[in-house]
Amino acid sequence: MGFLLRIVVNAFAIWVVTLIPTLQVTVVPFPPGETLQTVLTYLIVAAIFALVNTIIGTVIKVLAFPIYILTLGLIGLLINAFLLWLTAWLTHWWNWGLRVEDFWWGVVAAIIISLINWVFGIILRPKKD
């Protein structure tokens, strides 16, 4: 259940980022591009982003641990942007998916996605008795 909730929160965060035109991050829905296809595209892109973040992101973060210490964690911003860009690269093979036009705006988009995930993580965290 936690993974599905994470996908929905990621889809919401990606949707919020696409509402900001300056960031040049878009999601192209699969044809015919109506509401259902758009929502499913956001959910599929969020699932791919969650898988990339879980599998590849964990490996990169473990290998880059010394760099995390040297930069006081600021390298995490670039790693998150790279993972967002990697998700866009994985989905560009189809005629639908995530598009990130500029890497540095992708850094800002990754920060916004991380903040939204953090806020929803606090809200939706199970209460301890």
N, C-alpha and C positions, 0 to 999 in steps of 0.2 A: 504494500500500500504506500509506503514511503517513497518508492521510486516513481510511482504514478503521480503522486502529489508534487514531487520535485519537477516532473515534466510539465505539469500544468503551471506551476509557478515560473518555470523557465519560459514557457510559451507566453505568459503574461508579460514577463520582463522584456522579452524580445519584441513583443507587440508595442510596449511603451517606448522602446528605443526607436522603433520604426516610425513612431509618431513625430519624432524630432527630425525635421528635414536636414538640418545642418550636419548631422552625423553621417549622412550618406549611407545608411544601413537600410536595406529594403528586404522584403520577403516577397518573392514572386510566387503566387499560388499556382497550383497545377490546373490545367484546363478543365472545365470552362471558366474557372475563376470566380465562381459565385461564393456566397457566404460560407456554405458548408466546406467547400474546397479550401477556402482561405483559412478557416479554423483548423482543418485537418493538416494543412501545410505548416501552420505555426506549431501544432503538436508534434508533427514528424520532425521538423527542424529542431524543436526543443529536445526531443528524444535523442537525436543525433548529437546535439550539443552536450547533453547529459552523459552519453556514452563516451564521447571524446574527452570530456572533462574527467570522467571516472577512470577510464583506462589510460589514456595517453597523458592526461594532466597529472595523475598520481605518479607516473614514472618520471616525468619531467621534474616535478616538485621534489621527489626524493633525490634525483641526480643533481639538482641545482641547490641543494640544501646549503652548501658553503656560500654560494652567491647570495642566498637569502640572508645569511648572517652578515655578510659584507655590506649589503645594501639596505640592511634593516627592514627587509621585507618588500622594498619597493620593486624588486624584480618581479614580484607576483603580479603587478599590474601589466607588465609586458607579456608574461606567460599567459594570463587570462585573455589578453588581446590576441595572442598567437592562437590560442585554442578557439576563439571565436572566428578568426580568419581561417583556421583549418576546417572548421565546420562549414564555412562558406565555400571553401575549395572543394570539399567533399560533395556538396550539393550542386555545384555549378555544372556537373556533368549532365544533369537533367535540365529540362526547360523550366524548372521551378526550384525554389529553395531560397536560401539566404544569400544576399549579396552585400559585401563590404567593399566600398569603393576606395577607401583610403585607410591605411594601417593606423595612423595616429588618431583619426576619428574613431577607428575601431577600439583604440585604447580607452577613449572616453565612453564609448558604448559598453565596453566590458566593465568599466567602473560602475556605470549605472545598473547594468544587469546584476553585478555583484551586490550592490546596495539593496536592490529590490529583493534579491534572494535572501540577504541577511535579515531584512525587516520581516519578510514572511516566515523565515526560519524562527525568529523570536516569537512571532504571533502563533504559529502553528506547532510549536514545540510541545510535546506531551508534558502535562503537568506531573511533577513528582509529589507523591503523597507523604 
